[in-house]
Amino acid sequence: MSALLWLLIPLTTGIAASAWAWNAGRSNPGPPDRDTFEDLDHHQWLRTALGNH
């Protein structure tokens, strides 16, 4: 019986994780991100800054 009890731990964890993920989902998503090139410039700047050290 104790072996079956150990199976409850992953089962409970899986159920809790799916409930959390379902609850955390955005029901009203915002507009798409339109600052792709600005993000890319920031990423390149950060990469350059961190690459010099």
Secondary structure, 3 states (H helix, E strand, C coil): CHHHHHHHHHHHHHHHHHHHHHHHCCCCCCCCCCCHHHHHHHHHHHHHHHHCC
